């Protein structure tokens, strides 16, 4: 008989470590789809005690968390920051090299800034 390990056990072992959870979430952010990022955050929550533990740590209701992290959720940055902080993870920004031939960038508010 073949020995197998349930996926949920592996997920718990891997995603309970902040560095692994952060790498997983960063990979989802790189993909650029909020649906999958929220699913990944739900997976991290499941690996770290579930929504009840997250609700207690964030002082949010479980219902609110389920809605926020659902496929149709649209959380604000502060909410994501508070949720991820529970797991020892923070949101960050990283510099990238601008594409060749481009010299002006916007600051997100339509204002041009020089590189």
Secondary structure, 3 states (H helix, E strand, C coil): CCCCCCHHHHHHHHHCCHHHHHHHHHHHHHHCCHHHHHHHHHHHHHHCCHHHHHHHHHCCCHHHHHHHCCCCCCCCHHHHHHHHHHCCCCCCCCCCCCCCCCCEEECCCCCEEEC
